[in-house]
Amino acid sequence: ALKLLATLLHGPQSRARATMAAFLTEHREISSGFFQTCAAVLDSVAALLKNYQRNMRLARERATSLGTRQGQDQQTVFADDDPDDDDENRWMNIESVIGRQGHAMVLLRVLELMCCGDKAEVLQDLVGAQAQSAVSVDLVSRLLALFSQAQPLLWDSAHFNSDATLLLFDLQVVETISGMCRGPHERNQRLVFASTFLSSANRVFSTLA
């Protein structure tokens, strides 16, 4: 469904964008459910990256003890260590979440396309807050926090793994945030300037260099 929506939203004159803006503005419950689901996906990515960071730390410790640079395959990370979590002893696949075709990556692309072209300002407002909903979520701030969380992991990802999954995901986060601020959208820009986004971006370029 997300891939279809991304296709429909493609293009600056997309009728789907105008329809989506009107629908999400007029239907409070559906709008609330949509944005809360988006927030839940981003929160799940934050939890996944936390586990990834833990496993990278273990990989460094193991490499140090062996005197080699052995690392754990980036494609899988352990599930959360919550004893109440049924997935405690199962593996989670990073590629299925933040890979090129992962659902989180596709969601970011949808959010980016929502904020570009006709009716973009309405949707840029909604990704930051849903004033008409009983429960409002701020996807802009969530993405800024996610970028800051992922940035310190890039060095380990580049040195312990052979693919660029995390880097490509980070770049899509940047593209999505850029779309949310395009126009310019002053509220969303203020959120960016008040966050650690710019310093984190500078560190990303330093890592790539």
TORDREN-280175 format. One record per residue: residue number from 1; x, y, z of N, C-alpha, C in turn. Coordinates in nm, 3 decimals. Example, Ala and Ser with C-alpha at 12.3 -4.5 7.8 and 13.67 -1.06 7.14 Angstrom:
! TORDREN-280175
  voro      npx      npy      npz     capx     capy     capz      cpx      cpy      cpz
     1    1.319   -0.569    0.780    1.230   -0.450    0.780    1.320   -0.330    0.780
     2    1.285   -0.225    0.708    1.367   -0.106    0.714    1.290    0.003    0.787
! end
This chain:
! TORDREN-280175
  voro      npx      npy      npz     capx     capy     capz      cpx      cpy      cpz
     1    0.082   -0.119    0.000    0.000    0.000    0.000    0.087    0.127    0.000
     2    0.196    0.125    0.079    0.284    0.241    0.083    0.352    0.264   -0.051
     3    0.393    0.156   -0.116    0.458    0.170   -0.247    0.361    0.227   -0.350
     4    0.236    0.185   -0.343    0.135    0.239   -0.434    0.113    0.387   -0.406
     5    0.107    0.423   -0.279    0.087    0.563   -0.242    0.203    0.649   -0.289
     6    0.325    0.596   -0.276    0.444    0.669   -0.323    0.436    0.693   -0.473
     7    0.388    0.594   -0.547    0.374    0.608   -0.692    0.270    0.715   -0.725
     8    0.157    0.714   -0.653    0.051    0.811   -0.679    0.093    0.953   -0.645
     9    0.178    0.968   -0.545    0.221    1.101   -0.501    0.333    1.159   -0.588
    10    0.389    1.077   -0.674    0.504    1.121   -0.753    0.463    1.232   -0.850
    11    0.540    1.340   -0.851    0.513    1.451   -0.942    0.458    1.572   -0.868
    12    0.501    1.692   -0.906    0.461    1.815   -0.835    0.312    1.848   -0.847
    13    0.245    1.799   -0.952    0.104    1.830   -0.972    0.013    1.713   -0.935
    14    0.061    1.626   -0.853   -0.014    1.504   -0.819   -0.152    1.535   -0.760
    15   -0.257    1.481   -0.824   -0.392    1.495   -0.770   -0.405    1.419   -0.639
    16   -0.327    1.311   -0.627   -0.333    1.230   -0.506   -0.292    1.312   -0.384
    17   -0.197    1.405   -0.402   -0.151    1.487   -0.289   -0.263    1.580   -0.242
    18   -0.333    1.641   -0.336   -0.444    1.729   -0.300   -0.556    1.651   -0.233
    19   -0.583    1.532   -0.286   -0.687    1.447   -0.226   -0.648    1.405   -0.086
    20   -0.522    1.369   -0.069   -0.473    1.325    0.062   -0.479    1.440    0.163
    21   -0.440    1.560    0.119   -0.442    1.675    0.208   -0.584    1.705    0.256
    22   -0.680    1.701    0.163   -0.819    1.727    0.199   -0.875    1.618    0.289
    23   -0.842    1.494    0.257   -0.895    1.381    0.334   -0.843    1.382    0.477
    24   -0.713    1.402    0.492   -0.654    1.400    0.626   -0.696    1.520    0.709
    25   -0.730    1.630    0.641   -0.777    1.749    0.711   -0.921    1.732    0.758
    26   -1.002    1.668    0.676   -1.146    1.656    0.705   -1.181    1.539    0.796
    27   -1.104    1.431    0.791   -1.137    1.310    0.866   -1.042    1.296    0.985
    28   -1.083    1.348    1.098   -0.996    1.358    1.215   -0.947    1.223    1.264
    29   -1.035    1.124    1.277   -0.996    0.995    1.333   -0.898    0.922    1.241
    30   -0.926    0.925    1.111   -0.837    0.858    1.016   -0.702    0.928    1.012
    31   -0.704    1.061    1.015   -0.580    1.137    1.016   -0.496    1.102    1.139
    32   -0.561    1.097    1.255   -0.492    1.063    1.378   -0.431    0.924    1.369
    33   -0.507    0.828    1.318   -0.457    0.692    1.305   -0.340    0.682    1.210
    34   -0.347    0.755    1.099   -0.238    0.752    1.001   -0.108    0.804    1.061
    35   -0.114    0.919    1.124    0.009    0.979    1.176    0.062    0.905    1.299
    36   -0.027    0.848    1.378    0.019    0.766    1.490    0.088    0.639    1.441
    37    0.038    0.582    1.331    0.103    0.465    1.272    0.241    0.502    1.219
    38    0.250    0.619    1.154    0.381    0.667    1.107    0.478    0.682    1.225
    39    0.428    0.740    1.333    0.513    0.760    1.452    0.557    0.626    1.508
    40    0.469    0.527    1.508    0.503    0.394    1.561    0.613    0.330    1.478
    41    0.608    0.347    1.346    0.713    0.292    1.260    0.847    0.357    1.291
    42    0.848    0.489    1.305    0.972    0.559    1.336    1.025    0.518    1.473
    43    0.936    0.499    1.568    0.978    0.455    1.701    1.038    0.315    1.696
    44    0.983    0.229    1.610    1.037    0.093    1.597    1.176    0.095    1.536
    45    1.199    0.190    1.445    1.333    0.205    1.388    1.431    0.251    1.495
    46    1.388    0.343    1.580    1.474    0.390    1.689    1.512    0.274    1.781
    47    1.417    0.185    1.810    1.445    0.069    1.894    1.541   -0.027    1.823
    48    1.522   -0.045    1.693    1.610   -0.132    1.615    1.753   -0.078    1.615
    49    1.768    0.053    1.598    1.902    0.113    1.597    1.969    0.102    1.734
    50    1.888    0.106    1.839    1.944    0.087    1.973    2.003   -0.052    1.987
    51    1.933   -0.152    1.935    1.985   -0.288    1.939    2.107   -0.303    1.849
    52    2.104   -0.238    1.735    2.218   -0.241    1.643    2.342   -0.181    1.709
    53    2.323   -0.071    1.780    2.434   -0.008    1.850    2.493   -0.102    1.955
    54    2.405   -0.171    2.026    2.453   -0.266    2.126    2.535   -0.377    2.062
    55    2.488   -0.430    1.949    2.559   -0.538    1.884    2.690   -0.491    1.822
    56    2.694   -0.368    1.775    2.820   -0.315    1.725    2.922   -0.299    1.838
    57    2.873   -0.261    1.956    2.963   -0.251    2.070    3.019   -0.388    2.106
    58    2.933   -0.490    2.102    2.978   -0.626    2.129    3.076   -0.673    2.022
    59    3.051   -0.633    1.897    3.140   -0.671    1.787    3.278   -0.609    1.806
    60    3.282   -0.482    1.849    3.411   -0.417    1.874    3.485   -0.486    1.986
    61    3.413   -0.520    2.093    3.476   -0.588    2.205    3.530   -0.723    2.164
    62    3.453   -0.794    2.081    3.496   -0.925    2.034    3.618   -0.912    1.944
    63    3.616   -0.810    1.857    3.729   -0.789    1.766    3.855   -0.754    1.844
    64    3.838   -0.672    1.949    3.952   -0.634    2.030    4.010   -0.755    2.101
    65    3.924   -0.838    2.156    3.971   -0.956    2.230    4.039   -1.056    2.139
    66    3.998   -1.061    2.013    4.058   -1.154    1.918    4.176   -1.094    1.843
    67    4.191   -0.961    1.860    4.300   -0.895    1.790    4.272   -0.880    1.641
    68    4.144   -0.885    1.604    4.107   -0.871    1.463    3.994   -0.771    1.451
    69    3.952   -0.743    1.331    3.841   -0.653    1.309    3.720   -0.730    1.262
    70    3.692   -0.838    1.333    3.575   -0.915    1.300    3.452   -0.839    1.345
    71    3.348   -0.843    1.265    3.225   -0.773    1.298    3.104   -0.857    1.271
    72    2.998   -0.817    1.327    2.870   -0.887    1.307    2.804   -0.840    1.180
    73    2.743   -0.929    1.106    2.672   -0.895    0.982    2.566   -0.792    1.011
    74    2.566   -0.684    0.934    2.469   -0.577    0.957    2.326   -0.621    0.926
    75    2.307   -0.723    0.848    2.173   -0.755    0.802    2.081   -0.800    0.913
    76    2.133   -0.841    1.029    2.046   -0.884    1.137    2.091   -0.825    1.268
    77    1.996   -0.797    1.354    2.025   -0.751    1.489    1.936   -0.826    1.585
    78    1.981   -0.837    1.710    1.901   -0.906    1.809    1.777   -0.826    1.842
    79    1.672   -0.895    1.876    1.552   -0.828    1.923    1.578   -0.766    2.059
    80    1.488   -0.681    2.103    1.503   -0.610    2.229    1.515   -0.708    2.345
    81    1.590   -0.671    2.445    1.612   -0.758    2.558    1.503   -0.748    2.663
    82    1.389   -0.702    2.628    1.276   -0.695    2.719    1.228   -0.835    2.752
    83    1.232   -0.879    2.879    1.191   -1.015    2.914    1.046   -1.043    2.882
    84    0.966   -0.938    2.868    0.826   -0.958    2.836    0.800   -0.962    2.686
    85    0.906   -0.944    2.606    0.892   -0.941    2.462    0.901   -1.082    2.407
    86    0.800   -1.125    2.332    0.799   -1.258    2.275    0.911   -1.279    2.174
    87    0.966   -1.169    2.122    1.070   -1.177    2.020    1.211   -1.176    2.080
    88    1.221   -1.193    2.209    1.350   -1.180    2.277    1.459   -1.264    2.212
    89    1.427   -1.387    2.175    1.527   -1.478    2.123    1.522   -1.491    1.971
    90    1.456   -1.395    1.907    1.446   -1.400    1.763    1.533   -1.292    1.701
    91    1.564   -1.310    1.573    1.643   -1.211    1.501    1.551   -1.117    1.425
    92    1.592   -0.990    1.418    1.519   -0.892    1.338    1.605   -0.856    1.217
    93    1.545   -0.846    1.104    1.618   -0.820    0.980    1.617   -0.671    0.948
    94    1.735   -0.611    0.951    1.746   -0.468    0.923    1.701   -0.436    0.781
    95    1.739   -0.521    0.688    1.708   -0.493    0.548    1.559   -0.481    0.525
    96    1.478   -0.559    0.594    1.333   -0.554    0.574    1.270   -0.429    0.633
    97    1.346   -0.356    0.715    1.295   -0.236    0.780    1.351   -0.110    0.716
    98    1.484   -0.100    0.707    1.545    0.023    0.657    1.622    0.003    0.527
    99    1.613   -0.116    0.467    1.676   -0.138    0.338    1.603   -0.063    0.229
   100    1.651   -0.073    0.106    1.593    0.002   -0.007    1.443   -0.021   -0.020
   101    1.399   -0.144    0.003    1.258   -0.178   -0.009    1.192   -0.198    0.128
   102    1.262   -0.164    0.234    1.208   -0.180    0.369    1.090   -0.087    0.393
   103    1.000   -0.129    0.482    0.878   -0.050    0.501    0.905    0.087    0.560
   104    1.008    0.100    0.644    1.041    0.232    0.700    1.096    0.324    0.592
   105    1.178    0.268    0.503    1.234    0.347    0.393    1.123    0.396    0.300
   106    1.029    0.307    0.268    0.918    0.346    0.180    0.832    0.453    0.248
   107    0.811    0.438    0.379    0.733    0.540    0.452    0.801    0.676    0.445
   108    0.932    0.679    0.461    1.004    0.806    0.452    0.987    0.869    0.314
   109    0.989    0.785    0.212    0.971    0.835    0.076    0.830    0.894    0.060
   110    0.729    0.827    0.116    0.592    0.877    0.110    0.582    1.012    0.181
   111    0.640    1.023    0.299    0.636    1.148    0.374    0.706    1.260    0.297
   112    0.816    1.227    0.231    0.886    1.327    0.150    0.798    1.376    0.036
   113    0.735    1.282   -0.036    0.651    1.318   -0.150    0.525    1.393   -0.108
   114    0.475    1.364    0.012    0.360    1.438    0.064    0.390    1.586    0.076
   115    0.516    1.617    0.103    0.555    1.755    0.135    0.614    1.830    0.017
   116    0.597    1.778   -0.103    0.652    1.843   -0.222    0.541    1.869   -0.323
   117    0.537    1.989   -0.383    0.440    2.018   -0.486    0.313    2.082   -0.433
   118    0.205    2.070   -0.511    0.077    2.130   -0.475    0.026    2.076   -0.342
   119   -0.034    2.164   -0.263   -0.092    2.130   -0.133    0.014    2.083   -0.032
   120    0.140    2.108   -0.064    0.246    2.062    0.026    0.238    2.129    0.162
   121    0.203    2.258    0.165    0.203    2.330    0.292    0.103    2.271    0.392
   122   -0.012    2.227    0.340   -0.111    2.163    0.429   -0.053    2.038    0.492
   123    0.013    1.956    0.412    0.070    1.831    0.462    0.195    1.856    0.546
   124    0.270    1.961    0.514    0.384    1.998    0.597    0.336    2.038    0.737
   125    0.223    2.106    0.744    0.165    2.139    0.874    0.128    2.011    0.950
   126    0.067    1.917    0.879    0.015    1.796    0.944    0.124    1.704    0.994
   127    0.238    1.697    0.923    0.344    1.608    0.972    0.405    1.660    1.101
   128    0.387    1.791    1.127    0.439    1.848    1.250    0.341    1.844    1.365
   129    0.212    1.854    1.334    0.109    1.853    1.438   -0.028    1.836    1.372
   130   -0.116    1.768    1.441   -0.252    1.747    1.392   -0.347    1.814    1.492
   131   -0.369    1.943    1.470   -0.445    2.023    1.566   -0.587    1.972    1.584
   132   -0.641    1.906    1.480   -0.779    1.860    1.487   -0.792    1.725    1.557
   133   -0.680    1.663    1.592   -0.683    1.529    1.653   -0.669    1.535    1.804
   134   -0.729    1.438    1.870   -0.717    1.431    2.016   -0.573    1.403    2.058
   135   -0.503    1.322    1.979   -0.363    1.289    2.006   -0.281    1.336    1.887
   136   -0.192    1.431    1.909   -0.109    1.486    1.802    0.033    1.431    1.813
   137    0.092    1.398    1.698    0.230    1.350    1.697    0.313    1.442    1.608
   138    0.440    1.455    1.642    0.532    1.542    1.568    0.633    1.453    1.496
   139    0.608    1.429    1.368    0.697    1.343    1.290    0.829    1.413    1.257
   140    0.826    1.546    1.248    0.949    1.620    1.218    1.051    1.599    1.331
   141    1.007    1.619    1.453    1.098    1.602    1.567    1.145    1.457    1.579
   142    1.057    1.363    1.548    1.096    1.222    1.553    1.206    1.192    1.451
   143    1.192    1.247    1.332    1.294    1.224    1.229    1.426    1.290    1.266
   144    1.421    1.408    1.323    1.543    1.475    1.367    1.615    1.393    1.473
   145    1.539    1.338    1.567    1.598    1.254    1.672    1.654    1.126    1.613
   146    1.584    1.070    1.515    1.629    0.946    1.452    1.760    0.967    1.377
   147    1.772    1.080    1.310    1.897    1.111    1.239    2.014    1.124    1.336
   148    1.990    1.193    1.447    2.096    1.210    1.547    2.134    1.076    1.609
   149    2.038    0.987    1.623    2.065    0.855    1.679    2.146    0.768    1.581
   150    2.113    0.778    1.453    2.179    0.693    1.353    2.319    0.741    1.318
   151    2.342    0.871    1.327    2.470    0.927    1.282    2.592    0.863    1.348
   152    2.595    0.842    1.482    2.716    0.783    1.542    2.741    0.638    1.499
   153    2.641    0.573    1.439    2.657    0.434    1.400    2.720    0.418    1.262
   154    2.733    0.527    1.188    2.780    0.517    1.050    2.923    0.467    1.041
   155    3.009    0.511    1.133    3.149    0.468    1.126    3.160    0.318    1.144
   156    3.092    0.265    1.246    3.095    0.121    1.268    3.034    0.047    1.149
   157    2.925    0.101    1.098    2.859    0.037    0.984    2.952    0.031    0.864
   158    3.027    0.138    0.840    3.117    0.143    0.726    3.237    0.050    0.742
   159    3.281    0.028    0.866    3.403   -0.050    0.888    3.377   -0.197    0.920
   160    3.258   -0.229    0.970    3.229   -0.366    1.007    3.142   -0.438    0.904
   161    3.088   -0.365    0.807    2.994   -0.425    0.713    3.026   -0.383    0.571
   162    2.977   -0.462    0.477    3.013   -0.440    0.337    2.910   -0.362    0.258
   163    2.791   -0.339    0.314    2.691   -0.266    0.238    2.665   -0.128    0.298
   164    2.578   -0.052    0.232    2.554    0.086    0.273    2.411    0.107    0.321
   165    2.351    0.004    0.379    2.210    0.012    0.419    2.185    0.130    0.512
   166    2.264    0.142    0.617    2.240    0.248    0.715    2.267    0.386    0.655
   167    2.370    0.397    0.573    2.401    0.525    0.510    2.287    0.569    0.418
   168    2.234    0.477    0.338    2.125    0.511    0.247    2.000    0.550    0.324
   169    1.977    0.483    0.436    1.863    0.519    0.519    1.881    0.659    0.576
   170    2.001    0.690    0.623    2.028    0.824    0.676    2.005    0.931    0.569
   171    2.049    0.903    0.448    2.031    1.000    0.340    1.883    1.021    0.310
   172    1.803    0.914    0.318    1.660    0.931    0.295    1.595    1.011    0.408
   173    1.642    0.993    0.530    1.592    1.074    0.641    1.619    1.222    0.613
   174    1.739    1.252    0.564    1.773    1.391    0.530    1.680    1.444    0.421
   175    1.656    1.363    0.317    1.567    1.405    0.208    1.426    1.432    0.260
   176    1.380    1.348    0.351    1.245    1.364    0.405    1.235    1.491    0.490
   177    1.334    1.513    0.575    1.335    1.635    0.656    1.341    1.758    0.565
   178    1.422    1.750    0.460    1.432    1.861    0.364    1.297    1.891    0.301
   179    1.224    1.786    0.263    1.092    1.806    0.206    0.996    1.871    0.303
   180    1.004    1.833    0.429    0.916    1.890    0.531    0.944    2.038    0.555
   181    1.066    2.081    0.521    1.105    2.221    0.545    1.098    2.307    0.419
   182    1.075    2.244    0.304    1.077    2.315    0.177    0.968    2.420    0.171
   183    0.995    2.529    0.102    0.890    2.629    0.085    0.934    2.774    0.097
   184    0.988    2.819    0.210    1.019    2.738    0.329    0.900    2.724    0.425
   185    0.900    2.617    0.501    0.800    2.599    0.606    0.866    2.642    0.737
   186    0.828    2.757    0.787    0.902    2.820    0.896    0.901    2.738    1.025
   187    0.785    2.680    1.060    0.779    2.603    1.185    0.873    2.484    1.180
   188    0.870    2.411    1.071    0.955    2.292    1.061    1.102    2.331    1.054
   189    1.132    2.443    0.989    1.270    2.491    0.987    1.320    2.527    1.126
   190    1.233    2.589    1.205    1.272    2.624    1.342    1.305    2.499    1.422
   191    1.230    2.392    1.399    1.259    2.266    1.469    1.398    2.213    1.431
   192    1.432    2.226    1.303    1.563    2.181    1.257    1.674    2.262    1.322
   193    1.659    2.395    1.323    1.763    2.481    1.378    1.777    2.464    1.530
   194    1.669    2.424    1.596    1.674    2.405    1.741    1.726    2.267    1.780
   195    1.745    2.179    1.681    1.789    2.042    1.708    1.940    2.030    1.684
   196    1.990    1.907    1.694    2.132    1.881    1.667    2.154    1.837    1.523
   197    2.056    1.860    1.437    2.062    1.809    1.300    2.185    1.858    1.225
   198    2.213    1.988    1.228    2.323    2.043    1.150    2.458    1.989    1.197
   199    2.476    1.980    1.328    2.602    1.926    1.379    2.615    1.777    1.346
   200    2.504    1.705    1.351    2.507    1.563    1.315    2.539    1.546    1.168
   201    2.482    1.633    1.083    2.510    1.627    0.940    2.657    1.654    0.912
   202    2.716    1.749    0.983    2.859    1.777    0.966    2.943    1.655    1.003
   203    2.902    1.584    1.107    2.976    1.465    1.147    2.961    1.353    1.044
   204    2.842    1.348    0.978    2.824    1.248    0.872    2.924    1.273    0.759
   205    2.937    1.399    0.717    3.032    1.432    0.610    3.175    1.402    0.653
   206    3.206    1.424    0.781    3.340    1.392    0.831    3.364    1.243    0.827
   207    3.259    1.164    0.858    3.271    1.018    0.854    3.297    0.970    0.712
   208    3.225    1.027    0.617    3.239    0.986    0.477    3.375    1.026    0.422
   209    3.427    1.138    0.471    3.558    1.182    0.425    3.667    1.088    0.474
! end
